[in-house]
């Protein structure tokens, strides 16, 4: 019945726009897939939508904690018109994140499953012809613990900018990043899933009107970090040609850890740790619900084992994927949504220096600020005021700078110094449809730019002309970059390249170029943390001859 309804809907839409009276069917390397047409006001060509195309085998049984394997072929026409389940995660947080960030024309209640390696495609191409449109592959955020592809609908971006939009999923939490640090379970399964999705795109996207030689990867938060990892990974070489990291890079403090938490996971799961092989075998026997219980008992900050060799490539400025790169942050990254999801203890107007120092030290797992330096940081940021409310805002700025601004600026500098086209931005706008509970003073919160990038104001009732124009401008910047490796274009504010002048774009009510994004704060952080790092380097003994 659902398929009949779909065909009738597609027939009505297709006939109205003068297209063949049938839903789109595309041949992939694994088999044929059936999609649907969705029309947008003002566009003669509906968008072809394909939801839940498998790019790998379900990572179940022996494939849990293993590299992804190519999807099995099928001989029938696979119906890809329904949203796939999100990867296994805490349902409460997954639903909350979906509600806060969803941009779809329809409300989709999230479902969760370990069988989740699927992608969605939105193509404006006439599938009866051979088009070669730029491809934009979106990697969702969510701290590598939550989120999914279907939260982000690519309809508006695809139709407005004539690009093929692909949204992908990857394993999360324990399923995506558990490691024993040896050959029995090396980890990074989630990042390997992303590579597998990009390989699938290379093999199949031409059938959807996309150009496999013009693929841009872009993502926000953990998705931006994932983009950064892929830029640095030899495994992703030649799988993409441009990159955009929104509010997240691989240099985020606390991201890379030697401690894989394997023993804690084993204890919570009731598994023995006699050997790595025994532990991995035991965890593979656990049900999905049993592993979910483990994730709810502990906080996993997504350890990436030392065997994944990506950091030296950016530090040395060689051997990484030298593609044009946009890196950006939002004005108040730690303004509201991250403290909310973290349960960060704000003070309700009682913040003082001692409380701030305590919170900075307690944030060591995400900031890497040692206890003895906590007073130095709090004095720098909070020392100029006695107002508790201002102190609280400044503490949030401190954490936002440490988590996002400083790593992003440093990453941009490394990339620039390697001679690769680099651009930076700071997003400074509050979406009109922000939740009512978000303080009115928060402008440019973590994730706020996503609404504009995906064109939500274009569809949103009540969006102002200012907000609609901002969204159209951002879509144009992003799509120009996907087409040419340069975001600039006719009718747009000039976006300077990030060179030795460190020019960047302030995106907001008054979009304009500026220079040296928070350079004084970045210098402060770099100097203190480099001194701290130097103390930890063993000094070789000097012997007089």
HULINQUI-V552077 format. One record per pair of residues at least 24 apart in sequence whose C-alpha atoms are under 7 Angstrom apart, sorted by the first residue. I is the first residue (numbers start at 0). J is the second residue. Records with the same first field share a line. If there is no record, write none. Layout:
# HULINQUI-V552077
I=J ; J
This chain:
# HULINQUI-V552077
9=35 ; 36
12=38
16=43 ; 44
23=47
25=206
26=206
27=203
28=203
29=71 ; 72 ; 73
30=72 ; 73 ; 74
31=75 ; 76 ; 77
32=76 ; 77 ; 78 ; 79
33=76 ; 77 ; 78 ; 79
34=78 ; 79 ; 80
35=80
44=123
45=123
46=121 ; 122 ; 123 ; 154 ; 158
47=121 ; 122 ; 123
48=120 ; 121 ; 122
49=79 ; 80 ; 119 ; 120 ; 121
50=79 ; 80 ; 81 ; 82 ; 83 ; 118 ; 119 ; 120
51=79 ; 81 ; 82 ; 83 ; 117 ; 118 ; 119
52=79 ; 117 ; 118 ; 119
53=116 ; 117 ; 118
54=116 ; 117 ; 118 ; 196 ; 199
55=116
57=114 ; 115 ; 116
58=113 ; 114
60=283
61=283
63=283
64=174 ; 184 ; 188
65=188
66=188 ; 191
67=191 ; 192 ; 195
82=149
83=115 ; 117
84=109 ; 110 ; 111 ; 112 ; 115
85=109 ; 110 ; 111 ; 112 ; 115 ; 146 ; 147
86=111 ; 112 ; 113 ; 115 ; 147 ; 169 ; 170 ; 171
87=111 ; 112 ; 113 ; 171
88=144 ; 145 ; 171 ; 291
89=291
92=145
93=145 ; 146
96=146
97=146 ; 150
100=150
101=150 ; 151
102=150 ; 151 ; 152 ; 450 ; 455
103=150 ; 151 ; 152
113=287
115=168
116=168 ; 169
117=167 ; 168
118=148 ; 165 ; 166 ; 167 ; 168
119=165 ; 166 ; 167
120=164 ; 165 ; 166
121=153 ; 154 ; 157 ; 163 ; 164 ; 165
122=157 ; 162 ; 163 ; 164 ; 207 ; 208
123=157 ; 158 ; 161 ; 162 ; 163
124=208
126=207 ; 208
129=208
130=208 ; 209
131=205 ; 208 ; 209 ; 210
132=162 ; 163 ; 208 ; 209 ; 210
133=162 ; 163 ; 209 ; 210 ; 213 ; 214 ; 481 ; 482
134=162 ; 163 ; 164 ; 209 ; 210 ; 213 ; 214 ; 215
135=163 ; 164 ; 165 ; 214 ; 215 ; 216 ; 481
136=164 ; 165 ; 166 ; 215 ; 216 ; 217
137=165 ; 166 ; 167 ; 216 ; 217 ; 218
138=166 ; 167 ; 217 ; 218 ; 222
139=218 ; 219 ; 222
140=218 ; 219 ; 220 ; 221 ; 222
141=220 ; 221
142=221
143=171 ; 172 ; 221 ; 301
144=171 ; 172
145=171
153=453
155=453 ; 454
156=453 ; 454 ; 474
160=475 ; 478
163=209
167=196
169=193
172=299 ; 301
176=301 ; 302
178=259 ; 261
179=259 ; 261 ; 275
180=259 ; 304
183=275 ; 276
186=303 ; 304
187=303
194=235
197=238
198=238
201=238
213=240
214=239 ; 240 ; 241
215=239 ; 240 ; 241 ; 242 ; 481
216=241 ; 242 ; 243
217=242 ; 243 ; 244
218=243 ; 244 ; 245
219=244 ; 245 ; 246 ; 247
220=245 ; 246 ; 247
221=247
223=247 ; 248
224=248 ; 249
228=309
230=319 ; 320
231=309 ; 312 ; 313 ; 319 ; 320
232=309 ; 319
233=319
236=320
240=322
241=322 ; 323 ; 324 ; 481 ; 484
242=322 ; 323 ; 324 ; 325
243=324 ; 325 ; 326
244=325 ; 326 ; 327
245=326 ; 327 ; 328
246=327 ; 328 ; 329 ; 403
247=403
248=406 ; 407
250=406
251=402 ; 403 ; 406
252=365 ; 366 ; 367 ; 402
253=364 ; 365 ; 366 ; 367
254=300 ; 301 ; 302
255=302 ; 303
256=302 ; 303 ; 304
257=304 ; 305
258=302
259=302 ; 304
264=293
267=293
268=293
313=413
314=413
316=413 ; 414 ; 417
317=417
321=419
322=419
323=419 ; 420 ; 421 ; 484
324=420 ; 421 ; 422
325=421 ; 422 ; 423
326=407 ; 411 ; 422 ; 423 ; 424
327=407 ; 423 ; 424 ; 425
328=403 ; 404 ; 424 ; 425 ; 426
329=425 ; 426 ; 427 ; 443 ; 444 ; 445
330=425 ; 426 ; 427 ; 442 ; 443 ; 444
331=396 ; 399 ; 441 ; 442 ; 443 ; 444 ; 445
332=399 ; 444 ; 445
333=395 ; 396 ; 398 ; 399 ; 444 ; 445
334=395 ; 441 ; 444
335=437 ; 444
336=445
348=387 ; 388
349=387
350=387 ; 388 ; 390 ; 391
351=387 ; 390
352=377
355=394
366=401 ; 402
405=521
415=497 ; 498
421=496 ; 497
422=496 ; 497 ; 503
423=497 ; 503 ; 504
424=503 ; 504 ; 505 ; 506
425=504 ; 505 ; 506
426=505 ; 506 ; 507
427=505 ; 506 ; 507
428=507 ; 508
431=462
